[in-house]
Structure formats: C-alpha cells, structure tokens
Amino acid sequence: RRVHGGGMALKASVRIDMKRRLKQLTSDEMTEQSRAVLARLSEMPAYQSSNGACLYLSMGGEVLTDAILADSFQRRKKVFIPKILGKKSADMFMLEVPSMDTIHGFAKNNWGIPEPSTELIMASTDGTYSGLIDLVLLPGVAF
C-alpha cells in the first residue's frame, strides 16, 4: 500500500510490522526468499542488460546478497559496493570489487557486514563518477 501526505504514522506502522515479520523468518526461509529475489531479478531486462551493478552487502533482516553478487560476477558485470566515509550522502564511495574472494577478505564492521579498509578505498577510484554503474540495488523494509 502506498502512503501519501499525512500518512507518516501509517508508514511507521507498516515498517514496524515488516521488521517484526522479517525477524520471525528462519535462516532457511530467508535463504529461500533471497533465492526467489535472485530468480525474479534474473528475469528483469534491466538486470540482464546492466554492465555495472552497485549492490549492498547484506546484514541481518535483509535479502542475502551473496547469491546476487556471485551471479553478477558470473555474468561478468562490474560490481560496486557502497562505503560510507562520512555523515553526508556525498560521503558515499562506490568501490569496484573484482570477486567474491575480495569481499570475503574484508574485515567485518560492528554490524557484521564485510567492509573494505580505508586504505583500499583511498587507493581506488570512486565508481560513482565513472559512468560504469547502470543498476543500483538497495535494501528496503517496505515499499
């Protein structure tokens, strides 16, 4: 359902309900739902034709993106992951990663999300302005 105008209370209620439902999913159910997302995504022309995809690295309660990342690498897409460097939206850096092995080599942050080092970021070119990203996949609670 769409929320318009003064529906902030409704929006908050929907988000709370969805978070509660997500917490109730077992790990097997989350894996199954994540596979369903990949299956549906794989059918979308925008995904099929994209050359450079920006994907988040998942944390608890979100679609597991490992399979989407692996599929993107298998399709020879350039893969970028976001890294927040400051407090402003302009402080987001899009790091191109060459493989799942690279991602698996990242240390985990306080939320258990693999995160590239600041040294790696500083030695890399920001993909935000490269013109190579033509698809961005974002986490969301409810739409």
Residue frames relative to the residue before (quaternion, step in Angstrom):
aa qw qx qy qz dx dy dz
R 1.0000 0.0000 0.0000 0.0000 0.00 0.00 0.00
R 0.3930 -0.7248 0.5252 0.2109 3.53 -1.05 0.80
V 0.2592 -0.7527 0.5889 0.1398 3.54 -1.07 0.80
H 0.0602 -0.8064 0.5883 -0.0057 3.58 -0.76 1.06
G 0.8748 0.1486 -0.0775 0.4546 3.51 -1.31 0.47
G 0.8610 -0.0913 0.1040 0.4894 3.54 -0.72 -1.16
G 0.4461 0.7304 -0.4265 0.2926 3.58 1.14 0.39
M 0.2337 0.8037 -0.5221 0.1637 3.60 1.09 0.55
A 0.6330 0.5189 -0.3393 0.4637 3.60 1.02 -0.73
L 0.6417 0.5104 -0.3207 0.4742 3.58 1.00 -0.77
K 0.6349 0.5297 -0.3238 0.4599 3.56 0.96 -0.88
A 0.6594 0.5007 -0.3031 0.4717 3.59 0.91 -0.91
S 0.6464 0.5247 -0.3123 0.4575 3.58 0.99 -0.84
V 0.6494 0.5088 -0.3121 0.4712 3.59 0.95 -0.87
R 0.6514 0.5160 -0.3117 0.4608 3.61 0.93 -0.88
I 0.6466 0.5118 -0.3165 0.4688 3.60 0.94 -0.88
D 0.6615 0.5069 -0.3011 0.4635 3.58 0.93 -0.92
M 0.6741 0.4891 -0.3041 0.4625 3.60 0.90 -0.88
K 0.6292 0.5227 -0.3371 0.4662 3.61 0.98 -0.77
R 0.6349 0.5245 -0.3231 0.4662 3.58 1.01 -0.82
R 0.6653 0.5033 -0.2985 0.4637 3.58 0.94 -0.91
L 0.6494 0.5201 -0.3154 0.4564 3.57 0.97 -0.85
K 0.6475 0.5227 -0.3179 0.4544 3.60 1.00 -0.79
Q 0.6592 0.5231 -0.3031 0.4472 3.58 1.15 -0.57
L 0.5396 0.6235 -0.4094 0.3904 3.60 1.21 -0.30
T 0.4052 -0.6724 0.5585 0.2678 3.56 -1.05 0.78
S 0.6481 -0.5053 0.3710 0.4324 3.59 -1.20 0.26
D 0.6207 0.5305 -0.3445 0.4632 3.61 1.06 -0.67
E 0.6568 0.4979 -0.3103 0.4737 3.60 0.98 -0.82
M 0.6385 0.5143 -0.3277 0.4694 3.60 1.01 -0.78
T 0.6350 0.5160 -0.3226 0.4758 3.59 1.01 -0.80
E 0.6573 0.5080 -0.3046 0.4658 3.59 0.94 -0.89
Q 0.6629 0.4918 -0.3044 0.4755 3.60 0.94 -0.86
S 0.6449 0.5198 -0.3183 0.4612 3.58 1.02 -0.78
R 0.6236 0.5171 -0.3350 0.4811 3.59 1.05 -0.71
A 0.6363 0.5247 -0.3266 0.4616 3.57 1.02 -0.79
V 0.6191 0.5286 -0.3395 0.4712 3.59 1.04 -0.74
L 0.6589 0.4975 -0.3114 0.4706 3.60 0.91 -0.89
A 0.6421 0.5246 -0.3313 0.4502 3.61 0.93 -0.84
R 0.6856 0.4672 -0.2861 0.4793 3.57 0.92 -0.89
L 0.6328 0.5334 -0.3211 0.4603 3.57 0.99 -0.85
S 0.6524 0.5465 -0.3077 0.4255 3.59 0.95 -0.91
E 0.6652 0.4987 -0.2930 0.4721 3.58 1.21 -0.49
M 0.5971 0.6025 -0.3593 0.3891 3.58 1.20 -0.37
P 0.5111 -0.6690 0.4488 0.2997 3.59 -0.81 0.98
A 0.6227 0.5504 -0.3521 0.4306 3.62 0.99 -0.74
Y 0.6691 0.4678 -0.2974 0.4951 3.59 1.04 -0.72
Q 0.6518 0.5377 -0.3134 0.4334 3.56 0.90 -0.95
S 0.7681 0.3809 -0.1982 0.4750 3.58 0.92 -0.88
S 0.5121 0.6591 -0.4319 0.3417 3.61 1.18 -0.19
N 0.2966 -0.7517 0.5676 0.1574 3.52 -1.18 0.70
G 0.7919 0.1432 -0.0603 0.5905 3.55 1.15 -0.64
A 0.0568 -0.8242 0.5631 -0.0194 3.56 -0.52 1.19
C 0.2167 -0.7324 0.6311 0.1352 3.53 -1.06 0.85
L 0.0190 0.8042 -0.5901 0.0679 3.56 -0.68 1.14
Y 0.4102 -0.6790 0.5438 0.2738 3.53 -1.11 0.65
L 0.3988 -0.6475 0.5802 0.2916 3.55 -1.27 0.37
S 0.4185 -0.7816 0.4109 0.2126 3.54 -0.49 1.23
M 0.1534 -0.7318 0.6544 0.1123 3.48 -1.36 0.48
G 0.7744 -0.3722 0.2301 0.4569 3.57 -1.24 0.13
G 0.8110 0.2673 -0.2103 0.4761 3.54 -1.01 0.85
E 0.6588 0.4557 -0.3138 0.5097 3.59 1.26 0.13
V 0.6489 -0.4635 0.4146 0.4384 3.53 -1.32 0.31
L 0.4187 -0.6922 0.5292 0.2559 3.57 -0.91 0.94
T 0.2163 -0.8376 0.4927 0.0944 3.58 -0.50 1.15
D 0.3977 0.7344 -0.4826 0.2639 3.64 1.18 -0.06
A 0.6818 0.4816 -0.2993 0.4622 3.60 0.88 -0.88
I 0.6333 0.5119 -0.3299 0.4776 3.60 1.06 -0.72
L 0.6348 0.5185 -0.3240 0.4724 3.57 1.00 -0.82
A 0.6667 0.5028 -0.3013 0.4603 3.59 0.86 -0.98
D 0.6504 0.5090 -0.3131 0.4689 3.58 0.98 -0.85
S 0.6384 0.5267 -0.3267 0.4564 3.58 0.99 -0.81
F 0.6503 0.4937 -0.3163 0.4830 3.59 0.97 -0.83
Q 0.6465 0.5282 -0.3196 0.4482 3.59 0.96 -0.87
R 0.6902 0.4492 -0.2642 0.5021 3.59 1.10 -0.70
R 0.4587 -0.7233 0.4032 0.3223 3.58 1.34 0.16
K 0.3155 0.7255 -0.5359 0.2947 3.56 1.07 0.78
K 0.4389 -0.5960 0.5777 0.3442 3.54 -1.25 0.39
V 0.1608 -0.8049 0.5687 0.0539 3.57 -0.81 1.03
F 0.0917 -0.7825 0.6159 0.0045 3.51 -0.92 1.04
I 0.1201 -0.7646 0.6270 0.0885 3.55 -1.13 0.68
P 0.4432 -0.7014 0.4857 0.2752 3.59 -1.01 0.75
K 0.0596 -0.7516 0.6559 0.0366 3.52 -1.21 0.67
I 0.2939 -0.7508 0.5692 0.1612 3.57 -0.74 1.09
L 0.1567 -0.8169 0.5524 0.0552 3.58 -0.71 1.09
G 0.8028 0.1033 -0.0424 0.5857 3.59 1.23 -0.31
K 0.6927 -0.4911 0.3508 0.3948 3.55 -1.24 -0.43
K 0.6719 0.4820 -0.2968 0.4776 3.61 1.22 -0.32
S 0.6200 -0.5497 0.3973 0.3943 3.59 -1.18 0.50
A 0.6210 0.5446 -0.3392 0.4503 3.59 1.14 -0.58
D 0.6173 0.5621 -0.3331 0.4383 3.58 1.28 -0.23
M 0.5004 0.6310 -0.4405 0.3967 3.59 1.22 0.36
F 0.1750 -0.7772 0.6024 0.0489 3.54 -0.91 1.04
M 0.2256 -0.7612 0.5934 0.1325 3.59 -0.92 0.89
L 0.1425 -0.8196 0.5544 0.0247 3.54 -0.33 1.33
E 0.3125 -0.7180 0.5865 0.2071 3.57 -0.83 0.96
V 0.1013 -0.7834 0.6121 0.0364 3.56 -0.87 1.01
P 0.4099 -0.7665 0.4444 0.2169 3.60 -0.81 0.94
S 0.8296 0.0197 0.0395 0.5566 3.61 1.13 -0.50
M 0.6366 -0.4932 0.4235 0.4149 3.53 -1.36 0.19
D 0.5954 0.5750 -0.3669 0.4246 3.60 1.04 -0.69
T 0.6220 0.5341 -0.3360 0.4637 3.57 1.04 -0.77
I 0.6633 0.5003 -0.2975 0.4704 3.57 0.90 -0.95
H 0.6709 0.5012 -0.3023 0.4553 3.57 0.91 -0.88
G 0.6440 0.5280 -0.3124 0.4571 3.60 1.22 -0.41
F 0.5253 0.6314 -0.4151 0.3912 3.60 1.25 -0.20
A 0.4718 -0.6220 0.5388 0.3165 3.57 -1.16 0.64
K 0.4304 -0.6884 0.5172 0.2709 3.59 -1.16 0.57
N 0.4017 -0.7130 0.5253 0.2331 3.54 -1.06 0.84
N 0.7827 -0.3496 0.2387 0.4563 3.60 -1.30 -0.18
W 0.7000 0.4358 -0.2563 0.5043 3.61 1.19 -0.49
G 0.5523 -0.6367 0.3784 0.3826 3.58 1.28 0.12
I 0.4992 0.6416 -0.4272 0.3958 3.57 1.26 0.33
P 0.4596 -0.6538 0.5134 0.3126 3.62 -0.88 0.86
E 0.0108 -0.8216 0.5675 -0.0536 3.56 -0.84 0.99
P 0.4480 -0.6912 0.4899 0.2855 3.60 -0.84 0.92
S 0.5465 -0.6175 0.4566 0.3339 3.54 -1.17 0.59
T 0.6177 -0.5348 0.4289 0.3853 3.54 -1.26 0.46
E 0.6147 0.5574 -0.3438 0.4396 3.59 1.06 -0.76
L 0.6517 0.5023 -0.3115 0.4753 3.59 0.98 -0.85
I 0.6352 0.5299 -0.3246 0.4587 3.58 0.95 -0.87
M 0.6939 0.4884 -0.2803 0.4488 3.59 0.83 -0.99
A 0.6923 0.4521 -0.2721 0.4922 3.60 1.16 -0.52
S 0.6650 0.5063 -0.2828 0.4707 3.60 1.31 -0.04
T 0.4636 -0.6350 0.5370 0.3057 3.53 -1.34 0.27
D 0.4632 -0.6815 0.4978 0.2706 3.56 -0.96 0.91
G 0.3683 -0.7627 0.4987 0.1844 3.57 -0.62 1.17
T 0.4537 0.7017 -0.4429 0.3250 3.58 1.25 -0.28
Y 0.7961 0.2975 -0.1252 0.5119 3.55 0.93 -0.92
S 0.4682 0.7153 -0.4144 0.3120 3.59 1.26 0.19
G 0.3876 -0.7142 0.4880 0.3186 3.57 1.17 -0.54
L 0.5532 0.6409 -0.3773 0.3752 3.60 1.27 0.08
I 0.6423 0.5062 -0.3270 0.4736 3.60 1.21 -0.38
D 0.0341 0.8120 -0.5809 0.0451 3.55 -0.64 1.13
L 0.7397 0.2363 -0.1935 0.5996 3.58 1.31 0.28
V 0.0478 -0.7836 0.6194 0.0023 3.57 -0.91 0.96
L 0.1210 -0.7740 0.6197 0.0483 3.57 -0.83 1.04
L 0.1057 -0.8228 0.5583 -0.0067 3.57 -0.72 1.15
P 0.4444 -0.6394 0.5330 0.3312 3.57 -1.16 0.46
G 0.0567 0.7843 -0.6168 0.0351 3.55 -1.17 0.55
V 0.4735 -0.6818 0.4816 0.2810 3.56 -1.11 0.67
A 0.7840 -0.1532 0.1417 0.5847 3.59 0.82 -0.97
F 0.1289 -0.7848 0.6035 0.0571 3.55 -1.10 0.75
